């Protein structure tokens, strides 16, 4: 059943038809679905009309943005006098092109001969910034005139997005498909993004983009958007738009002889002056032509979809009264419409429904009518439910400011977080209502200047990495005021001055993990702070006493420095030179934190893992080296050094360490929901749903991607498995256990893409190529991740032991070969998942576990494909 809503019946003007006057009315309907029946000409005949002299008294086109995509300079359009701007400043990417000369003509507007194509990037977005800002009703129109610009004679197929919601699919091979798309919506944000998305069926392009400000009550809808289908000028000869239509709506001529279902319509026209003093502002040129039924007994019927219809009536004592009905139903949708001489009428009609898939409307004269029904023009729309909400506007503004201040050269376009498979590089988001940015990695981006205040607007950010740039100036206090910030990396910059005390307090209490270098006058101990306070309180003393005090102080400092250096050298000889600026714990503090090693929450090759609590109440996990462990000081130092330098929202955070002789421990953030393997176990009653499994896969993939491409030099995990993916209280996945990790030196040598190493990791997850070559590289981790993916999909362990031991890959392959994805996915889900999403996930996993490493994707590809897989699952 399709639902319609008649919003109103509005006066739209009057016209003199022979022996009387006609009042024109507008009727607006909403429709949830209509058949895709369109009647537009192919280019280049579109907008073909006689050139006319423009009036000098042209109404102002308020709040308009008109862009000639691909133009290099602005100009006034010769037909409309609208000024078209080049698209520089609205978009950063794409190539300027022109349609083939064979498609140009004297009737084709200049803005339809230029275009911009986008051979690079999956999503490319224009950002419109209307002066009126948000909460205004805008009409947005995008033109697509292919004109064989690429010489392939094959128009591409691609998607068009309005912000984070899909607007339409552009398919221009259909001759009936119009060369533009139009939509009306009330913007919830100050900026409006119009995005072209490459779906793999050709290079997206766009010819022109227009934004028009509408009266908020003109098309009265409460939410979502109205997508244009038709706007017809009955019996008109030319397209009518601005300046005849003050809102620049385009009224296409509907020639009655061209349509068989209109063979009973009689075309009529008039030359009289028309009064259109109503807020709907139907153009006078539109109201000068119409169609009439042959007589009062024959209805004026039209076979299409939902409409915004315009009617007319005669005066001079004549009565024109009619009912409006839909789809041949006998019951009218409203009380009879009776038009009086030189008067206007406004009505509201409540919700109604129809059952047919095709829509027609019929105007039937009542018994009181002395003349037949008449129709001037009509509009057809279908509603679009904009279900996806954009990222928090404050976060979006902050990211746009950061992009502008630092000139970040990345494909940062459109909404930062959504759709998830087009989220911006270098950031992670929490997909709440609305989505918020929780992690931003700007490491090694050649950022210059001071740390900009726009970062202070990222109120939900948990991890910020500004390392290895050319940032200068002091560390600003505003970063310490970010309420959720837990990880801050400032190493490798040219910052100066002391770190503010607010940061030091957070570092001391364990609420902030901060990495820095090159700062003088840093105090991390109470004694250091006490000395500073004493210096501030010191009063003037005689010069001789001052000199003596300085000499004594110098002597004591030198002695302390010598003693400290000797002590550090001794510790270095025992356990290596661990130079961590994270919190260092004493062994007694470790005992206190773990309550004398009371609660064991895990165990590995290094030793047991205990639940601990810091002084500030934060729970932590404490990995303590066992005396019988094969991993000694060298392995401890390796893991700690790695943890010091890596920071990512999908890696378990490093809080501190203890390195006192034989007592070695590492303190991590506590992951309340344990490891992924436990949640996939058959003994776990709380079965992870399909969407959550995909999100955990994305989390883990993003963590690996960071190790491979976000670290300098890159890091190979070498022990990627489901027990090394830990889940926090929100079931967010984070990768743990870097004890076996190795660094790729990338020194430019022939073997800089892999490392030779002794056997490591867990057998069921180890890359089969390792056994042949002895090499581990990034794609070895990809293989291991593929095994984890299969665990997530099937719910089975990497080695299935019933009825006999078989590797999960060998178990899956024959079932997939039969095309039976239903029996591959965990049966506990009971089919509650999208088949398309399941197939996509299996394809991703199987591509990761290819026996030959070169056939496997890299982790960046895996992340992108998993986000697409999740989007398929989340789609309505």
JOJOJO-V286522 format. One record per helix or strand. SS is the DSSP state (helix for helix, strand for strand). FROM is the first residue (numbers start at 1). LEN is the number of residues. If there is no record, write none. Layout:
# JOJOJO-V286522
{{SS & FROM & LEN} {SS & FROM & LEN}}
This chain:
# JOJOJO-V286522
{{strand & 2 & 15} {strand & 21 & 11} {strand & 65 & 4} {strand & 75 & 2} {strand & 83 & 4} {strand & 88 & 1} {strand & 91 & 1} {strand & 95 & 4} {helix & 101 & 3} {helix & 110 & 3} {strand & 114 & 4} {strand & 123 & 6} {strand & 137 & 7} {strand & 157 & 6} {strand & 165 & 7} {strand & 180 & 7} {strand & 192 & 10} {strand & 205 & 2} {strand & 208 & 7} {strand & 225 & 10} {strand & 240 & 1} {strand & 251 & 4} {helix & 256 & 3} {helix & 260 & 3} {strand & 265 & 5} {helix & 284 & 4} {strand & 289 & 5} {strand & 300 & 4} {strand & 308 & 4} {strand & 320 & 7} {strand & 337 & 3} {strand & 347 & 1} {strand & 351 & 4} {strand & 360 & 6} {strand & 374 & 11} {helix & 393 & 14} {helix & 420 & 3} {strand & 427 & 4} {strand & 436 & 6} {strand & 448 & 2} {helix & 453 & 5} {strand & 463 & 3} {strand & 470 & 4} {helix & 477 & 5} {strand & 487 & 3} {strand & 494 & 2} {helix & 501 & 8} {strand & 513 & 3} {helix & 526 & 12} {helix & 543 & 33} {strand & 583 & 2} {helix & 587 & 7} {strand & 600 & 4} {strand & 608 & 6} {strand & 619 & 6} {helix & 633 & 13} {strand & 651 & 1} {strand & 654 & 7} {strand & 663 & 7} {strand & 675 & 1} {helix & 676 & 5} {helix & 690 & 21} {strand & 715 & 2} {helix & 722 & 3} {strand & 725 & 3} {strand & 733 & 3} {strand & 742 & 2} {strand & 754 & 3} {helix & 763 & 3} {helix & 768 & 6} {strand & 775 & 3} {helix & 778 & 17} {strand & 799 & 2} {strand & 806 & 2} {helix & 808 & 10} {helix & 821 & 3} {helix & 827 & 3} {helix & 835 & 14} {helix & 853 & 3} {helix & 859 & 16}}
